[in-house]
Amino acid sequence: MVSFAFVHPLCSSHDSLALLQFKHSLSVTQTVYYRESSVPKTASWNSSSMDCCRWKGVTCDIFTGHVIGLDLSNSILGGTIHPNSSLFQLHHLQTLDLSRNNFSGSHIPPNIGQLVSLVHLNLSYCEFGGRIPLEISHLSNLVSLDLFVVGYDVQLSREGFNMLFHNLTKLEVLSLSDVNISSSIPMNISSSSLRYLDLEYNKLQGDLPNSIFLLPNLETLRLSYNTHLTVSMPKFNWSSSHSLRELELSSINISGGLPTSLGTLKALKLMKLSGCNLLGHIPESIRNLSQITQLDLSDNHLDGEIPDAFSNFQKLTSLSLENNAFIGPSPASLFNLTKLEYLSLRNNLLSGPLPPFTAIRLQNLERLYLSQNSLNGSIPSWMNSLPTLSQLSLGRNRFSGPLPEFKTNSLEWLDLSENQLNGSIPQSLRDLVNLNILTLGHNNLSGKVGAEMFSSMKYLEYLDLSHSGLSWSSNRDDINITLPRLMYLGLGSCRVKDFPGFVLNSDFFGALDLPENEIHGEFPKWFGGVSKLQSLNLSHNYLTSLDHLPWETMVVLDLQSNSLTGPLPSSLCRLSKLHLINLSYNNLSAEIPNCLFSFVQLTVLDLRANNFYGPLPNKFPENSVLIHISLSKNQLEGPIPTSLVNCTLLQLLDLGNNKFRDTFPTWLETLDALEILILKSNRFYGPIFAFQKKSPFPNLRIFDLSGNSFTGSLPMVVLKGFKAMMNMDGHKSELGYNVEVIFSFSAATALYADSMTLVIKNQETKFNKILKIFTAIDLSRNKFEGEIPKLIGNLNSLPLLNLSHNNLTGHIPIEMRNMSTLEALDLSYNQLTGKIPEELASLTFLEVLNLSHNHLVGPIPRSNQFNTFPNDSYFGNPDLCGFPLSNECGRNKSALSVEQEEEEPGFLCEMTWQSVLIGYGCGLTFGFAILYIIYRFQRPRWFIDFLETITHEMIYIAKRGGRRRRNNRRRRQ
């Protein structure tokens, strides 16, 4: 037997000096992300001990003493690695790991190509910049190359990308996530040793080559979030990918659906295909993926029923099918997966009750999301006792019955909002002591509840009982209740009479939502002590004063529809952080303070329906971020301030129903983002001309100048520029600038949906949702003259047009036949001549027509649509004939001509053009679609008033028409 005593080798002096020089060229920084240590590994490197093989992070060859490994990851290092760095003198280096340091401002030096012995190179999370040098592809011995999130906007050229696959033939692991490559993947990848390929967030383009699935040893493929990369699933030979364990293709363009050949990937453990535009059903062959543990098919267009094939996934721990179009009952097979920890089926079309299984089969379930479906029945008892369940979301379904008795205190998030649950809150709710989030809003609950019910929930951050049916009960002891982490409290429409004093005891409280309650008088003095309050909604109460508000911290302030009076307080000028302010529908008066227009972060300003007077301050700051300005229904006067041009993001400007006196502000044409412009019922005058742009207002959808004194011809340049009213698709979506409801640990902003007041027979109705598809032009009650321009026919996405009460002459343009989406047209009270064009009969969506009080002649066109219009549509045109008039074509005028001379207001002027939004008579599908949205999102009490108004209106018109028909018969007799 021969024994060898190996001694620790001494480090090469050359390598020791090189390492010391490298250390001194760098700095130690505390601004390193992902650090796990606060002590740099280079702290042990010093000249007093030149044996670098004993230094931390250094590995030496046991025979030669040369440095072959250098691990400086998580060493809080910073500075710049220069091209002549001594690091590149370590010619025997095989492993180099500089990950999770901060070399911000430094580029990867091209001299890295000198380290030709490198086998493993890790530069992830190093904050490098610039381009990855081509020389990195000279490292032909590399087995692993990790440049995962190597830095900010780091780029790799097409040539460099191709050379990596061509030269690095030994590569097994390649991670380039978040590197800007902006090119296609090479068509012929022959790296047979490649096991792990991560190309996420690379801005890859073109088609995914089939060769990538022919790599015999590929186990992990990550290509997610390359939105310009296209994949044709059916063309791939999946059977060659027998070694594939992880497949991530989220947020890329996959054509077609899931192929049946996907079932050949029998070794697959993880598959993420979310946001890929997948279509169709899930193939039955998916049952072959018996080894899968994580499956994500969310955010696609998959439909049909969820297959029972999932019952074969006994190893599945995470499943997400949310945001698809799956139908039918929730599959029982999913609730038999005993290892399941995460299940999300939210935002589908699932219906019916949940299966009545016992909880023992889901004993590992931690998060369950079933919201935004049509599930019904009672909440099953097994769901109340899942031992590890921490998050349960059942909101926006149709569950009924009482709230369940919860038997586990593991819940941290409970969402039962927007259902049909009834009864009182069970006492067992008190036992959910670990709750962070509790939402019970929009149900049919009953009974009283107060702060004491939640006093045991010391981790509670978000509590929302708005519109739940519950009544909030306050008492003097509430001020002693402490919910130390509470950030948000929502008690909308809960019959609240007093301010909840316990919010003062939370150091994190930032948002209070108490609309539609019974709070009277002033804010209590203690309210100014809620030092971190950022979002406050007390709309639709009975507040009379703005005193004692914590102005300095306020970001969102909504006090609309209260009883506020007097001028705005000077303390308002301290709102330097304000994003949204809504004081509409109060009795505030005096001039608007200059400071309100100078807030640099203000996005929404709504002061409608008050008594503000005087000129509008010309104080809009440069680089203003205002997107919504609504000042209608006040007594404002003077010209429109020209500093509005600084509001380059402005999308809505409503100055209607004031006393502004000015010519048309043509300089508004610089606001390309403007979508809604309302200047109605003011004192504007003169012609509309002198635009600098050929196509001003390209995004305008609502243009209302009615009730002014504009003269001259219709503004052809403006009408020509309305690109948003031409060839618009039918996708209905809310205005893009709605402020999303966001409440985080540090800030709160509130939902603000744009609204419009519609007048129906002197009754005002406020619509709080305006759809992107809704477009309208109202130029009525002005002094426009001349002909209706033929180019108006280009507005083929316009549903509402009102040109009534002007002095327009000439014929109705035949080109209006191209306005295929037109639903309401009012040309009454003009001087139009000639015949009604037969071509208008092709407007199949037209539901409301008013051509009364013109000089039109000849027969009224006949069509299924025109046959529905009443006599009122044609009054004051004695030379018209044909149905529905009694004046038949070819015969003498009937006595109806006498009645037609009665001076009545135009039909759309009587209701205003906006009233057609709710539908006149029957058949206006667009109107009733809006009615559904109103009922779904707006307050039922005004919805009921609204229905009564329109019902009375329809009865009145029907009776008036009946009286006229009887009078006509008597005259003929």
PyMOL commands that set and color helices and strands:
alter all, ss='L'
color gray80, all
select helices_A, chain A and resi 13-25+41-44+52-54+86-89+110-114+134-138+158-167+210-214+233-235+238-240+260-264+284-288+308-312+332-336+359-362+381-385+427-431+451-454+476-480+501-505+525-529+551-553+570-574+594-597+642-646+666-670+716-720+723-725+790-794+814-818+838-842+866-868+871-874+896-900+907-911+913-918+925-937+940-972
alter helices_A, ss='H'
color red, helices_A
select strands_A, chain A and resi 27-28+58-60+67-71+77-78+95-97+120-122+144-146+173-175+196-198+205-207+220-222+228-232+246-248+253-255+270-272+279-280+294-296+301-305+318-320+325-329+342-344+349-352+367-369+374-377+391-393+398-402+413-415+420-423+437-439+444-445+448-449+462-464+471-472+488-490+511-513+520-521+535-537+542-543+556-558+565-566+580-582+587-590+604-606+611-615+628-630+635-638+652-654+659-660+676-678+685-687+702-704+709-712+742-743+748-749+756-760+763-767+776-778+783-787+800-802+807-810+824-826+831-835+848-850+855-859+879-881
alter strands_A, ss='S'
color yellow, strands_A
deselect
rebuild
show_as cartoon
